[in-house]
Amino acid sequence: MSKPQQPLNKRHSMLALGSNSTTTPPKKLKDLHSDPAYREFFKLQQGFQWNVCMRLISCLERLLGKESNGTNDLLVIQTLELIQGVLLLHPPSRELFAREIYMNLFLDLLDPQNCPAIQSTTLLALVTSLLDQPSNTRTFETLDGLLVITSLFKSRSTSREVKMKLVEFLYFYLMPETAPPKHVVTSATNTAVLGGRGREIAAAFDRDRRRESTVHIDTEIKGDGQTRSTTDKQEMLSKYLSNVQDLVEDLSEGSGPFGVGS
């Protein structure tokens, strides 16, 4: 007598189907700049209604209003990572952080009371928001961002990992600024602070972003007077930190983390 046939596990059968060798392999990042789905995503981000960054900012605001615990901290970190990713995929959304109310979110998250993981992730998101956006940097300075950064660096309670990221941020901040054409993608030098994947994404979409139209979100660079040189920023940073000259020399000699002088 033959054994009754076992019922087919639908989940396993679907997994087997998904692993079929004929399945189209995922596209590489360098090929996505011409991908129709990505181009459609970019177009949707141009308007307020479908802008993902706006929704993530609202989510972050809600999370900051809740009591700090392990679960909430993890959600904050994940939201910051998503914001960083969206700002790399859609550079015009960075203009949102020229507004003080949004830039303040990053500065609030750099509070010494927050865990090192939140502080580190916030620094990466902050750098992404400042890439090729001098007007955002001016907002950061107006809100005493340099005081926040240097105070966290000087604090004995700040972890070594976070202090290393703070030094990287200061190198990034001290780089001379230029007023680029609207929405030009970040340069390889600037994206070095983001790490491998961030640098790869930025490079992959370089040509595509240069051809894209203007986003319909307010705030934009208003021409002369918006950029500052390394000397200008060195003078500002020296009010809070004593060894700024050493950082500037590292950058000029190409021995900093971005190899500017090489």
N, C-alpha and C positions, 0 to 999 in steps of 0.2 A: 504494500500500500504506500503510495507516494505521499510525502509530507506536503501539507498545505503551503501554497506559495505565500511568502511574506509580503505584506503590503508595501508598495513602493514609497520610500521616503521622499516626499515632494521637495523638501528643502535640499536634500542631498543631490537630487536629480538636477535642480536648478544650479547648484554650485558646480556640478560637473559640466553643465551646459556653458556656464560662464568661463570655465577653464579650457574650453575647446581651443585647439590650436589655430582654428580659422578666425578666432575673435580678433577684431581690429586692435592693434597695439595702441597704447596711449600716445598722444603726440608729445614731442619734446618741447620744452619752453621756447627754444629758438624759433619754432615753427608757429607759435600761437599768435604772433603779431598779425598774421593774415587769416587767422581762424574766424569764420563767420560768427560763431557763437561768442567769441571774445569781443568782436567788433560790435555786436548787438548789445552785449553787456556794457561796453564803454558808452554807447549812445544812451542807454537807459540811465546811466549814472549822471548824465548831463542835466537832468531835471531834478527838482526837489522831491517829487513824489516817489521816485524809485531809487533815490540815492542811498546806498547801503550804509555809508559812513554816518549819515545823519541818524539812522536807526541804531547803529552801534553806540553812538554818543549818548543817545537817550537811554539805552540799556545801561551804559556805564554810570550815568547819573543816578539811576535807580539803585544800582548795586552800591554806590557810595553812600546812599541814604540808609542802608541796612547795617545791622550789627556785624562787626568783623568776626568771622569764624573760618574754619578750614574750607568749608564748601563755598562760602561767598568769596573768599580770597581766590579760589581756583577759578570761579566764574569771572572775576575781575581780570585775572591773567589771560584767560581765554579770549575775553572781549578785547583786551589790548592787542593780542596777537592778531585777531581778525582786523582790527583797525589798521595795524601796520600793513597787513597784506592788501587791504583795500586801497590804502594810500599809495602802495607800489603799483597796483594794477590800474588805478585811476588817479594820476597825479593832480588833476584839477580839484579833487576833493580836499587837497591839503589847504586850499584857500579858506576853508572853514575855520582853521586854527589861527587865522589872523584876528579872530574875534576873541576878546578877553575871556568871555564866559567859557569857551571851549578850551583855550590854552590853560586856564586855571585848573581844569580837571587833571592835567598831567602834573602840575605843580602840587596839587593836593595829594596825589598818589605818591609823591616823593617825600611825604611826611616820615620822619624817623620812626614813628610808631608802626608803620607798615612793614610787612615781612620782606626780606631781601629779594624773593622771587618777584614780588610786585614792583619793587623799586627797579630791578634790572629790566623787566619787561617794559616798564614805563619809559625808561631811558631810550630803549630802542624805538618805541612808538614816537617819542618826542623827536628824536633825530629824523625819523621818516617824515614827520610833519614839517620840519624845517628845511628839508632838501629843496634847493632851488627856489626858496620862498623867503627873500629878505624881509618882506613885510611881516611874516610870521615871527622872524627873529626879533624884529623891533617890538612886537607885542610881548614876546618872551622877556625881553629886557625891561620893558615898561612895568611888567608885573613882578619885578625883582627876581626873575628867574635865576640870575647869576648868584644872588644871595642864597637862594634855595639850594642850588647845586653845590656851592662851596661850603655851606653850612653842613650839608649832608656828608661831604667829603672829610671835613674836619672832625666830625662826630666820632667819638671812640666806639660808639655802639654800631657804627656802620660796618658791615661785613667786608672782608677783603675783596670778594668777588664784585660787590657793588662799587667799591672804591676803584677797582680797575676799569669798570665801565664808565665811571665818572671821569676818570682821566681821559679815556677815549672820547667822551663827549666834549671835554675841554679842547682837545686837539681839533675835533670837528668844528667846534664853535670858532676857533681862532683862524680858520681858513679865510682867505680874502673872498669877498662876495662879488659877484657880477650880476647885472640885471639881464637875465636871459630872456629870449622870446617867450611868449606866454606858453606855459605848460611843457617846456622842454624837459626831457627826462633827466634824471640825475646822472652826473658823470661817474666814471669808475672810481675816481678818487673819493668822492663823497660817499658812495655806496659801500666803500670798504668797511665802514663802521658797522654795517648791517650784517655782516657775515656772508658765508657762501651763497645760501639760497636767496637772500635778499638781493645780492649783487647779480645773481643769475637772472632773476625775474626782471630787474631793472634793465639789464642789457638786452634781454629777449624782446622787450617791448619798445626799445629805443626808437627805431624808425617809425613805428606806428604812431606813437604819441606825438611825434613832431608834426604829423599831418592832421591831427585831430583838431576839431573846432573848439570854440570857447564854451566852457561850462556856464550854466545859468545859475551860478551861486555868486552872491555879491563879491566883496573884497577882492581887489587885485592890486598888483604892483603899480604904483602911481608915478613911475619915472624917477627922475633925479632926486637925490636925497634919501633914497630908501636903502642904499647899500653902504657897507662900511668895510674898510681895509683891515688887515691884520693889526696894524698899528693902532687904529681906532679901538678895536676890540681889546687889544692888549691893555690899553689905558683904562678901559672900563673894568676889565677883570682884575686888574692890579689893585683896585679898591678893596677887593675881598680876599685876594690870594697873593702871597709874597714872591713866589717863584715862577711867575708867568713867563719871565724872560727865558727860562730854561725850556719851557714848552715851545716857545716861538723858535728858538734855536734848533730844537729837534726837527721842527717842521721845515725850516729853511735848509737844513742839512740832509733832509730826506731820511732821517733816522726815526721819525715818528711812526705811528702805526699805519700811515697811508702812503709813505714814501713819496711825498710831494716833491722833494728836491731831487729825486733820482731820475 
